[in-house]
Amino acid sequence: MSAAMFQASPRIAPLSPPYPPDIQAQFDHIMRGAPPLVLFRVMAGHGRAWDKFRAGGLLDPGPLSLRQREIVIDRTCALNGCEYEWGVHVAIFAGPAKLTAEEVRATVLGDANSALWSPAEQALIAAVDALHHRATLADEEFAALSTHYDEAQILEIMLLCGFYRTVSYLANGLRLPLEQNAARFPA
């Protein structure tokens, strides 16, 4: 079990409602009416950090499918031991991304060679693993990615890995308590 599960409050206090009108409008836009995540409430308390964080977000429709994007994000968060962000993404996006329970589990406990994944997804997971462990791709890994993904998609994969590594640093370093409705890492 992660330390975040037992932490009553994060190391930096989140904003409490009522939020300033501009922050409330940003939360409403991002969360589409749902209560803002603790991560967002912490970040929004610090204008420069919040602005930079929002500017780096990659949840808009990009060159990857929702499924591809979520595999990258879930795997990146799992490798970084970030149950907070992994759990949020699994709870919100696993269904729409058509990730099965077994595939979700494999983002934490599996590897790129799993028969669960298509060849394109195996190349994707191998790339995430390489970027996490070595901060680079070997020629063979880049070639495998290039077989299935175009240049814009490869750039998006790398950007997602970097951004969600940063999110993992924030969630883990701040010891954010797990969101109530978020998924939990498999045992």
Backbone as a chain_set.jsonl record, in Angstrom:
{"seq": "MSAAMFQASPRIAPLSPPYPPDIQAQFDHIMRGAPPLVLFRVMAGHGRAWDKFRAGGLLDPGPLSLRQREIVIDRTCALNGCEYEWGVHVAIFAGPAKLTAEEVRATVLGDANSALWSPAEQALIAAVDALHHRATLADEEFAALSTHYDEAQILEIMLLCGFYRTVSYLANGLRLPLEQNAARFPA", "coords": {"N": [[0.837, -1.176, 0.0], [0.457, 2.239, -0.717], [2.062, 5.151, 0.704], [0.517, 7.371, 0.34], [-2.105, 6.559, 0.581], [-2.689, 6.558, 3.276], [-2.214, 9.087, 4.162], [-3.498, 11.921, 5.633], [-3.732, 14.573, 4.798], [-2.394, 16.575, 2.136], [1.08, 17.602, 1.747], [1.263, 20.272, 1.062], [-1.19, 22.582, 1.527], [-4.387, 22.269, 0.042], [-6.515, 24.468, -1.916], [-9.557, 25.637, -0.511], [-13.125, 25.539, -0.914], [-15.206, 28.488, -0.836], [-14.009, 28.963, -4.152], [-11.881, 31.375, -5.808], [-13.493, 33.271, -8.408], [-12.257, 33.058, -11.03], [-10.642, 30.801, -10.734], [-12.58, 28.904, -10.033], [-13.993, 28.832, -12.462], [-12.018, 27.72, -14.098], [-11.69, 25.208, -12.875], [-14.285, 24.215, -13.324], [-14.257, 24.006, -16.096], [-12.186, 22.13, -16.551], [-12.965, 19.925, -14.954], [-15.533, 19.46, -15.686], [-17.865, 19.965, -14.158], [-17.647, 18.154, -12.029], [-16.346, 17.755, -8.673], [-13.233, 19.456, -7.982], [-10.062, 17.822, -8.329], [-7.772, 16.909, -5.689], [-5.093, 17.352, -6.385], [-5.35, 19.4, -8.333], [-6.444, 21.399, -6.738], [-4.37, 21.917, -4.948], [-2.345, 22.817, -6.699], [-3.612, 25.049, -7.857], [-3.534, 26.919, -5.881], [-1.224, 28.261, -6.17], [-0.297, 30.464, -8.306], [1.652, 30.725, -10.535], [2.684, 28.077, -10.731], [0.29, 26.676, -11.196], [-0.588, 27.809, -13.635], [1.521, 26.996, -15.351], [1.326, 24.234, -15.091], [-1.268, 23.725, -16.145], [-0.814, 24.592, -18.731], [0.849, 22.619, -19.685], [-0.708, 20.381, -19.917], [-2.074, 17.462, -21.45], [-4.518, 16.41, -22.203], [-6.221, 16.941, -24.22], [-7.802, 16.137, -27.385], [-5.475, 14.492, -29.154], [-2.866, 13.274, -31.347], [-2.895, 10.571, -30.715], [-4.952, 7.696, -30.076], [-7.623, 7.52, -27.643], [-7.346, 5.164, -26.163], [-4.614, 4.452, -26.645], [-3.344, 6.719, -25.542], [-4.139, 6.49, -22.847], [-2.973, 4.053, -22.111], [-0.273, 4.775, -22.188], [-0.225, 6.81, -20.193], [-1.214, 5.434, -17.907], [0.69, 3.393, -17.625], [3.048, 4.889, -17.285], [2.492, 6.262, -14.877], [2.174, 4.048, -13.178], [4.77, 2.9, -13.259], [6.112, 4.877, -11.933], [5.149, 4.57, -9.427], [2.856, 5.934, -8.747], [0.051, 5.881, -7.44], [-2.041, 7.613, -7.002], [-2.48, 9.285, -9.4], [-2.619, 7.303, -11.374], [-4.844, 5.893, -10.44], [-6.893, 7.826, -10.675], [-6.95, 8.185, -13.46], [-7.566, 5.575, -14.357], [-10.1, 5.227, -13.197], [-11.61, 7.2, -14.502], [-11.056, 7.021, -17.283], [-10.532, 4.371, -18.194], [-12.747, 2.768, -18.923], [-14.018, 4.265, -21.156], [-11.763, 4.11, -22.821], [-11.725, 1.511, -23.452], [-10.242, -0.397, -22.018], [-9.628, -3.474, -20.633], [-10.224, -5.108, -17.437], [-8.126, -6.848, -16.966], [-6.148, -5.786, -18.649], [-5.82, -3.256, -17.483], [-4.787, -4.033, -15.013], [-2.398, -5.113, -15.967], [-1.02, -2.828, -16.698], [0.213, -2.125, -14.412], [1.368, -4.472, -13.32], [2.279, -6.014, -15.44], [4.195, -6.566, -18.505], [5.807, -5.415, -21.541], [5.769, -7.576, -23.216], [3.489, -9.031, -22.925], [0.805, -11.073, -23.969], [-1.63, -9.895, -23.938], [-1.575, -7.475, -25.188], [-1.688, -5.773, -28.339], [0.625, -5.913, -31.163], [1.317, -3.211, -31.738], [0.651, -1.962, -29.33], [2.379, -3.323, -27.637], [4.83, -2.29, -28.533], [4.436, 0.332, -27.788], [4.267, 0.165, -24.939], [6.802, -0.887, -24.405], [8.336, 1.293, -25.191], [7.516, 3.249, -23.319], [8.476, 2.027, -20.992], [11.257, 2.01, -21.55], [11.799, 4.772, -21.748], [11.186, 5.508, -19.148], [13.088, 4.023, -17.597], [15.582, 4.542, -18.8], [15.558, 7.034, -19.935], [15.678, 7.377, -22.648], [15.39, 6.069, -26.011], [16.339, 3.05, -27.442], [17.747, 2.283, -30.657], [16.356, 0.103, -31.773], [13.986, 0.14, -30.31], [12.923, 2.607, -31.035], [12.588, 2.134, -33.742], [10.676, 0.085, -33.642], [8.505, 1.506, -32.564], [8.152, 3.313, -34.666], [7.176, 1.689, -36.646], [4.52, 1.453, -36.068], [3.532, 3.947, -35.338], [3.256, 7.398, -36.261], [5.401, 10.332, -36.718], [4.306, 12.532, -35.267], [2.742, 11.179, -33.409], [4.703, 9.733, -32.023], [6.15, 11.818, -30.839], [4.113, 12.771, -29.169], [3.795, 10.573, -27.451], [6.252, 10.629, -26.088], [6.047, 13.173, -24.879], [3.775, 12.76, -23.242], [4.804, 10.785, -21.492], [6.81, 12.27, -20.169], [5.3, 14.423, -19.052], [3.51, 13.064, -17.355], [5.268, 11.82, -15.677], [6.179, 14.024, -14.313], [3.721, 14.772, -13.118], [3.466, 12.542, -11.484], [5.662, 12.948, -9.78], [4.741, 15.231, -8.462], [2.285, 14.323, -7.223], [3.216, 12.16, -5.655], [5.351, 13.338, -4.198], [4.041, 15.358, -2.819], [2.458, 13.853, -1.29], [-0.271, 13.261, -1.828], [-3.561, 12.546, -0.783], [-5.355, 9.654, -1.738], [-7.859, 9.893, -4.227], [-11.295, 9.603, -3.493], [-13.044, 8.13, -5.247], [-11.297, 6.954, -6.98], [-9.441, 4.379, -8.712], [-7.582, 1.643, -7.266], [-4.213, 0.462, -6.926], [-3.545, -2.818, -8.18], [-3.278, -5.768, -6.139]], "CA": [[0.0, 0.0, 0.0], [1.243, 3.462, -0.805], [1.968, 6.083, 1.821], [-0.543, 8.338, 0.034], [-3.398, 6.026, 0.999], [-2.89, 6.808, 4.687], [-1.949, 10.495, 4.428], [-4.758, 12.639, 5.831], [-3.737, 15.772, 3.963], [-1.131, 16.728, 1.407], [2.119, 18.413, 2.373], [0.897, 21.664, 0.787], [-2.644, 22.624, 1.684], [-5.184, 22.612, -1.14], [-7.538, 25.505, -1.777], [-10.879, 25.198, -0.043], [-14.196, 26.37, -1.455], [-15.445, 28.871, -2.227], [-12.814, 29.304, -4.905], [-11.996, 32.618, -6.569], [-14.28, 33.015, -9.62], [-11.452, 32.595, -12.166], [-10.23, 29.418, -10.433], [-13.792, 28.085, -10.149], [-14.259, 28.657, -13.896], [-11.023, 26.77, -14.613], [-12.082, 23.892, -12.355], [-15.494, 23.785, -14.031], [-13.86, 23.626, -17.458], [-11.374, 20.902, -16.496], [-13.656, 18.82, -14.286], [-16.875, 19.328, -16.281], [-18.888, 19.946, -13.126], [-17.273, 17.315, -10.88], [-15.467, 18.481, -7.738], [-11.838, 19.437, -8.431], [-9.135, 16.883, -7.697], [-6.866, 17.496, -4.7], [-3.925, 17.848, -7.122], [-5.688, 20.682, -8.931], [-6.655, 22.37, -5.661], [-3.042, 22.3, -4.444], [-1.648, 23.587, -7.727], [-4.313, 26.317, -8.099], [-3.173, 27.85, -4.828], [0.062, 28.863, -6.52], [-0.606, 30.914, -9.658], [2.628, 30.367, -11.568], [2.703, 26.614, -10.867], [-0.988, 26.282, -11.791], [-0.57, 28.198, -15.048], [2.474, 26.124, -16.062], [0.75, 22.894, -15.071], [-2.369, 23.68, -17.12], [-0.255, 24.762, -20.08], [1.497, 21.373, -20.078], [-1.668, 19.284, -19.976], [-2.179, 16.777, -22.743], [-5.753, 15.638, -22.241], [-7.005, 17.299, -25.397], [-7.674, 15.117, -28.433], [-4.208, 14.623, -29.871], [-2.659, 12.301, -32.425], [-3.082, 9.197, -30.242], [-6.318, 7.347, -29.67], [-7.82, 7.542, -26.19], [-6.762, 3.934, -25.624], [-3.157, 4.58, -26.665], [-2.971, 7.743, -24.564], [-4.322, 5.983, -21.493], [-1.947, 3.036, -21.847], [0.962, 5.509, -21.878], [-0.375, 7.485, -18.904], [-1.333, 4.443, -16.826], [1.972, 2.711, -17.456], [3.992, 5.864, -16.733], [2.157, 6.46, -13.462], [2.467, 2.801, -12.46], [6.217, 2.77, -13.12], [6.541, 5.867, -10.952], [4.514, 4.271, -8.151], [1.901, 7.007, -8.485], [-1.285, 5.32, -7.349], [-3.001, 8.722, -7.076], [-2.843, 9.65, -10.777], [-3.03, 6.063, -12.039], [-6.206, 5.594, -10.009], [-7.803, 8.8, -11.274], [-7.092, 7.888, -14.893], [-8.281, 4.311, -14.528], [-11.506, 5.43, -12.847], [-12.301, 8.07, -15.46], [-10.811, 6.775, -18.699], [-10.35, 2.97, -18.598], [-13.955, 2.332, -19.639], [-14.08, 4.867, -22.491], [-10.613, 3.665, -23.619], [-11.941, 0.083, -23.69], [-9.22, -1.207, -21.365], [-10.225, -4.499, -19.789], [-9.669, -5.188, -16.089], [-6.831, -7.529, -17.083], [-5.201, -4.821, -19.238], [-5.543, -2.247, -16.455], [-3.864, -4.7, -14.074], [-1.103, -5.277, -16.647], [-0.268, -1.569, -16.723], [0.972, -2.083, -13.162], [2.092, -5.713, -13.017], [2.699, -6.711, -16.648], [5.305, -5.991, -19.267], [5.509, -5.182, -22.956], [5.67, -8.839, -23.951], [2.236, -9.693, -22.605], [-0.079, -11.394, -25.095], [-2.817, -9.041, -23.84], [-1.402, -6.278, -26.006], [-1.42, -5.895, -29.773], [2.014, -5.539, -31.437], [1.476, -1.756, -31.613], [0.622, -1.648, -27.9], [3.628, -3.826, -27.067], [5.867, -1.296, -28.854], [4.113, 1.493, -26.969], [4.654, -0.112, -23.558], [8.271, -0.998, -24.388], [8.867, 2.659, -25.261], [7.283, 3.871, -22.012], [9.421, 1.411, -20.055], [12.599, 2.489, -21.871], [11.903, 6.174, -21.356], [11.204, 5.567, -17.681], [14.299, 3.439, -17.014], [16.83, 5.044, -19.379], [15.332, 8.382, -20.475], [15.969, 7.367, -24.08], [14.949, 4.888, -26.751], [17.345, 2.405, -28.289], [17.367, 2.302, -32.079], [15.355, -0.928, -32.01], [12.726, 0.589, -29.709], [12.397, 3.683, -31.89], [12.143, 1.499, -34.992], [9.417, -0.608, -33.346], [7.48, 2.544, -32.479], [7.959, 3.882, -36.007], [6.398, 0.733, -37.428], [3.1, 1.58, -35.729], [3.15, 5.32, -35.018], [3.94, 8.415, -37.056], [6.257, 11.225, -35.938], [3.495, 13.301, -34.316], [2.355, 10.263, -32.343], [5.9, 9.431, -31.223], [6.383, 12.994, -30.0], [3.062, 12.787, -28.153], [4.139, 9.52, -26.489], [7.337, 11.131, -25.244], [5.506, 14.264, -24.07], [2.934, 12.168, -22.207], [5.666, 10.155, -20.485], [7.45, 13.319, -19.38], [4.324, 15.168, -18.272], [2.96, 12.245, -16.28], [6.342, 11.628, -14.694], [6.09, 15.232, -13.493], [2.518, 14.631, -12.292], [3.792, 11.539, -10.466], [6.516, 13.608, -8.79], [3.885, 16.105, -7.661], [1.365, 13.554, -6.385], [3.975, 11.388, -4.668], [6.115, 14.237, -3.337], [3.108, 16.086, -1.962], [1.708, 12.826, -0.546], [-1.696, 13.52, -2.002], [-4.426, 11.435, -0.41], [-6.022, 9.082, -2.901], [-9.222, 10.366, -4.451], [-12.253, 8.618, -2.986], [-13.61, 7.277, -6.292], [-10.247, 6.491, -7.875], [-9.041, 2.971, -8.633], [-6.407, 1.346, -6.433], [-3.286, -0.48, -7.541], [-3.836, -4.225, -7.89], [-2.41, -6.396, -5.134]], "C": [[0.883, 1.24, 0.0], [1.054, 4.318, 0.438], [0.82, 7.056, 1.607], [-1.9, 7.856, 0.538], [-3.705, 6.419, 2.442], [-2.66, 8.269, 5.075], [-3.276, 11.242, 4.524], [-4.845, 13.878, 4.957], [-2.387, 15.905, 3.277], [-0.164, 17.654, 2.145], [1.925, 19.91, 2.129], [-0.62, 21.701, 0.757], [-3.344, 22.994, 0.375], [-6.103, 23.791, -0.855], [-8.821, 24.865, -1.272], [-11.936, 26.09, -0.673], [-14.644, 27.404, -0.418], [-14.141, 29.334, -2.885], [-12.992, 30.662, -5.562], [-12.698, 32.325, -7.902], [-13.457, 32.509, -10.808], [-10.982, 31.158, -11.965], [-11.433, 28.485, -10.548], [-14.109, 27.815, -11.615], [-13.273, 27.665, -14.513], [-11.341, 25.355, -14.139], [-13.296, 23.356, -13.11], [-15.156, 23.304, -15.434], [-13.125, 22.28, -17.454], [-12.19, 19.709, -16.006], [-15.072, 18.593, -14.803], [-17.958, 19.134, -15.211], [-18.586, 19.074, -11.923], [-16.406, 18.141, -9.923], [-14.004, 18.396, -8.201], [-10.996, 18.439, -7.638], [-8.246, 17.626, -6.697], [-5.637, 18.064, -5.408], [-4.207, 19.225, -7.707], [-5.858, 21.753, -7.861], [-5.332, 22.819, -5.039], [-2.362, 23.22, -5.456], [-2.28, 24.973, -7.904], [-4.04, 27.349, -7.016], [-1.889, 28.61, -5.1], [0.032, 29.202, -8.008], [0.362, 30.484, -10.737], [2.642, 28.855, -11.812], [1.434, 26.129, -11.564], [-1.026, 26.607, -13.278], [0.341, 27.292, -15.864], [1.924, 24.7, -16.164], [-0.348, 22.764, -16.122], [-1.852, 23.803, -18.545], [0.377, 23.47, -20.591], [0.558, 20.202, -20.251], [-1.847, 18.745, -21.383], [-3.458, 15.949, -22.84], [-6.669, 16.026, -23.394], [-6.885, 16.192, -26.435], [-6.403, 15.377, -29.249], [-4.088, 13.545, -30.933], [-2.796, 10.84, -32.008], [-4.56, 8.952, -29.971], [-6.412, 7.455, -28.155], [-7.177, 6.313, -25.547], [-5.235, 4.017, -25.563], [-2.677, 5.572, -25.601], [-3.058, 7.191, -23.144], [-3.343, 4.861, -21.152], [-0.64, 3.727, -21.458], [0.872, 6.126, -20.481], [-0.409, 6.474, -17.765], [-0.001, 3.756, -16.564], [3.011, 3.647, -16.835], [3.738, 6.062, -15.239], [2.469, 5.214, -12.644], [3.968, 2.644, -12.233], [6.772, 3.742, -12.087], [5.9, 5.649, -9.582], [3.488, 5.313, -7.749], [0.474, 6.468, -8.543], [-2.342, 6.411, -7.49], [-3.426, 8.965, -8.524], [-3.268, 8.436, -11.588], [-4.496, 5.79, -11.719], [-7.239, 6.538, -10.582], [-8.036, 8.455, -12.738], [-7.845, 6.59, -15.135], [-9.773, 4.517, -14.262], [-12.262, 6.207, -13.924], [-12.212, 7.55, -16.896], [-10.709, 5.308, -19.123], [-11.55, 2.457, -19.386], [-14.051, 2.923, -21.035], [-12.931, 4.425, -23.413], [-10.687, 2.174, -23.957], [-10.765, -0.773, -23.19], [-9.93, -2.204, -20.458], [-9.591, -4.458, -18.398], [-8.283, -5.833, -16.119], [-5.765, -6.596, -17.67], [-4.831, -3.731, -18.236], [-4.548, -2.812, -15.449], [-2.471, -4.808, -14.684], [-0.33, -3.97, -16.759], [0.584, -1.416, -15.468], [1.891, -3.296, -13.041], [2.633, -6.446, -14.243], [3.934, -6.102, -17.28], [4.902, -5.913, -20.737], [5.32, -6.47, -23.744], [4.364, -9.579, -23.725], [1.395, -9.9, -23.865], [-1.382, -10.594, -25.046], [-2.787, -7.913, -24.868], [-1.187, -6.616, -27.47], [0.059, -5.567, -30.003], [2.262, -4.026, -31.302], [1.504, -1.338, -30.142], [1.863, -2.178, -27.19], [4.764, -2.845, -27.323], [5.679, -0.044, -27.996], [4.595, 1.295, -25.531], [6.169, -0.255, -23.435], [8.912, 0.389, -24.426], [8.689, 3.384, -23.928], [8.289, 3.329, -20.999], [10.835, 1.927, -20.296], [12.785, 3.941, -21.44], [11.963, 6.315, -19.838], [12.562, 5.139, -17.123], [15.588, 4.074, -17.523], [16.742, 6.467, -19.925], [15.746, 8.491, -21.938], [15.365, 6.113, -24.695], [16.126, 4.344, -27.54], [16.845, 2.445, -29.728], [16.269, 1.294, -32.374], [13.989, -0.51, -31.459], [12.089, 1.696, -30.549], [11.873, 3.102, -33.202], [10.815, 0.771, -34.776], [8.274, 0.388, -33.232], [7.127, 3.065, -33.864], [7.176, 2.96, -36.934], [4.899, 0.969, -37.252], [2.611, 3.016, -35.564], [3.925, 6.303, -35.891], [4.714, 9.368, -36.137], [5.467, 12.016, -34.896], [3.071, 12.425, -33.139], [3.539, 9.934, -31.435], [6.235, 10.605, -30.312], [5.365, 13.062, -28.865], [3.339, 11.746, -27.071], [5.212, 10.025, -25.531], [6.857, 12.263, -24.33], [4.627, 13.734, -22.939], [3.775, 11.529, -21.106], [6.297, 11.209, -19.58], [6.469, 14.06, -18.496], [3.813, 14.327, -17.105], [4.023, 11.765, -15.302], [6.334, 12.833, -13.75], [4.872, 15.172, -12.578], [2.779, 13.621, -11.172], [4.681, 12.136, -9.382], [5.665, 14.479, -7.863], [3.01, 15.297, -6.695], [2.106, 12.783, -5.295], [4.695, 12.297, -3.682], [5.252, 15.031, -2.391], [2.306, 15.156, -1.053], [0.208, 13.106, -0.6], [-2.513, 12.318, -1.55], [-5.147, 10.929, -1.657], [-7.441, 9.621, -3.001], [-10.193, 9.244, -4.1], [-12.737, 7.65, -4.064], [-12.573, 6.748, -7.273], [-9.98, 5.001, -7.676], [-7.813, 2.843, -7.721], [-5.519, 0.363, -7.188], [-3.711, -1.916, -7.22], [-2.826, -4.788, -6.91], [-1.388, -7.286, -5.803]], "O": [[1.931, 1.272, 0.646], [0.039, 4.231, 1.13], [0.211, 7.52, 2.57], [-2.753, 8.672, 0.886], [-4.871, 6.594, 2.794], [-2.897, 8.638, 6.225], [-4.084, 11.198, 3.597], [-5.912, 14.199, 4.433], [-1.371, 15.414, 3.77], [-0.555, 18.39, 3.051], [2.386, 20.727, 2.926], [-1.253, 20.93, 0.037], [-2.931, 23.928, -0.312], [-6.429, 24.077, 0.297], [-9.124, 23.709, -1.569], [-11.681, 27.265, -0.938], [-14.46, 27.184, 0.779], [-13.303, 29.992, -2.269], [-14.118, 31.069, -5.847], [-12.517, 31.247, -8.468], [-13.911, 31.618, -11.526], [-10.929, 30.383, -12.919], [-11.316, 27.391, -11.101], [-14.456, 26.69, -11.975], [-13.657, 26.857, -15.358], [-11.269, 24.407, -14.922], [-13.332, 22.186, -13.489], [-15.706, 22.308, -15.904], [-13.42, 21.402, -18.265], [-12.114, 18.618, -16.573], [-15.736, 17.639, -14.4], [-18.834, 18.278, -15.331], [-19.218, 19.242, -10.88], [-15.797, 19.127, -10.339], [-13.588, 17.376, -8.75], [-11.196, 18.244, -6.44], [-8.001, 18.823, -6.843], [-5.183, 19.155, -5.061], [-3.378, 20.127, -7.585], [-5.454, 22.898, -8.063], [-5.194, 23.978, -4.647], [-1.861, 24.285, -5.094], [-1.566, 25.96, -8.081], [-4.292, 28.537, -7.219], [-1.515, 29.503, -4.339], [0.297, 28.352, -8.858], [-0.055, 29.932, -11.755], [2.615, 28.405, -12.958], [1.502, 25.26, -12.433], [-1.446, 25.781, -14.088], [-0.031, 26.866, -16.957], [2.047, 24.05, -17.202], [-0.361, 21.808, -16.898], [-2.394, 23.185, -19.462], [0.435, 23.247, -21.8], [0.98, 19.132, -20.689], [-1.78, 19.48, -22.368], [-3.474, 14.903, -23.488], [-7.77, 15.492, -23.522], [-5.955, 15.388, -26.37], [-6.3, 16.384, -29.948], [-5.088, 12.971, -31.365], [-2.811, 9.958, -32.866], [-5.315, 9.878, -29.675], [-5.392, 7.479, -27.465], [-6.536, 6.421, -24.501], [-4.636, 3.688, -24.54], [-1.732, 5.3, -24.861], [-2.155, 7.402, -22.335], [-2.928, 4.742, -19.999], [0.023, 3.312, -20.507], [1.793, 5.979, -19.677], [0.29, 6.641, -16.766], [0.389, 3.562, -15.413], [3.768, 3.237, -15.955], [4.67, 6.032, -14.436], [2.978, 5.32, -11.529], [4.394, 2.292, -11.133], [7.784, 3.463, -11.444], [6.091, 6.458, -8.674], [3.267, 5.554, -6.562], [-0.212, 6.584, -9.559], [-3.418, 6.165, -8.036], [-4.611, 8.861, -8.842], [-4.183, 8.53, -12.406], [-5.291, 5.493, -12.611], [-8.34, 6.116, -10.938], [-9.175, 8.433, -13.205], [-8.681, 6.521, -16.037], [-10.612, 4.032, -15.021], [-13.419, 5.905, -14.219], [-13.187, 7.631, -17.643], [-10.795, 5.023, -20.317], [-11.385, 1.785, -20.404], [-14.155, 2.178, -22.01], [-13.096, 4.371, -24.632], [-9.825, 1.643, -24.657], [-10.352, -1.732, -23.841], [-10.738, -1.819, -19.613], [-8.541, -3.843, -18.209], [-7.38, -5.419, -15.392], [-4.613, -6.617, -17.236], [-3.671, -3.329, -18.149], [-3.582, -2.145, -15.079], [-1.473, -4.615, -13.99], [0.893, -3.992, -16.9], [1.562, -0.668, -15.462], [3.065, -3.155, -12.697], [3.378, -7.414, -14.092], [4.616, -5.258, -16.699], [3.796, -6.298, -21.115], [4.759, -6.443, -24.839], [4.16, -10.655, -24.288], [1.292, -9.013, -24.713], [-2.154, -10.612, -26.004], [-3.824, -7.459, -25.351], [-0.573, -7.632, -27.797], [0.693, -4.993, -29.118], [3.31, -3.616, -30.803], [2.282, -0.467, -29.753], [2.35, -1.555, -26.247], [5.576, -2.592, -26.433], [6.65, 0.559, -27.539], [5.259, 2.169, -24.973], [6.755, 0.211, -22.457], [9.921, 0.626, -23.762], [9.607, 4.056, -23.459], [8.882, 4.094, -20.238], [11.542, 2.25, -19.342], [13.8, 4.296, -20.842], [12.704, 7.146, -19.312], [13.123, 5.823, -16.268], [16.576, 4.147, -16.792], [17.754, 7.038, -20.331], [16.12, 9.566, -22.409], [14.893, 5.219, -23.993], [16.825, 5.092, -28.224], [15.652, 2.62, -29.974], [15.349, 1.586, -33.137], [12.958, -0.779, -32.076], [10.874, 1.72, -30.748], [10.836, 3.531, -33.708], [9.929, 0.832, -35.628], [7.185, 0.141, -33.75], [5.954, 3.238, -34.196], [6.576, 3.421, -37.905], [4.109, 0.72, -38.163], [1.41, 3.275, -35.642], [5.089, 6.079, -36.22], [4.678, 9.218, -34.915], [5.916, 12.155, -33.758], [3.046, 12.887, -31.999], [3.389, 9.866, -30.215], [6.565, 10.41, -29.142], [5.719, 13.374, -27.728], [3.135, 12.02, -25.889], [5.097, 9.867, -24.316], [7.214, 12.31, -23.153], [4.723, 14.204, -21.805], [3.491, 11.71, -19.922], [6.312, 11.053, -18.359], [6.753, 14.308, -17.324], [3.697, 14.827, -15.986], [3.69, 11.342, -14.195], [6.467, 12.679, -12.536], [4.973, 15.485, -11.391], [2.354, 13.832, -10.036], [4.483, 11.865, -8.197], [5.841, 14.468, -6.645], [3.0, 15.56, -5.492], [1.671, 12.758, -4.144], [4.659, 12.062, -2.474], [5.675, 15.348, -1.279], [1.576, 15.604, -0.169], [-0.475, 13.178, 0.422], [-2.187, 11.184, -1.901], [-5.505, 11.718, -2.531], [-8.133, 9.785, -1.996], [-9.933, 8.075, -4.384], [-12.83, 6.45, -3.804], [-12.931, 6.155, -8.29], [-10.256, 4.44, -6.616], [-7.111, 3.818, -7.453], [-5.995, -0.453, -7.977], [-4.182, -2.195, -6.117], [-1.677, -4.35, -6.853], [-0.567, -7.902, -5.123]]}, "num_chains": 1, "name": "protein.A"}
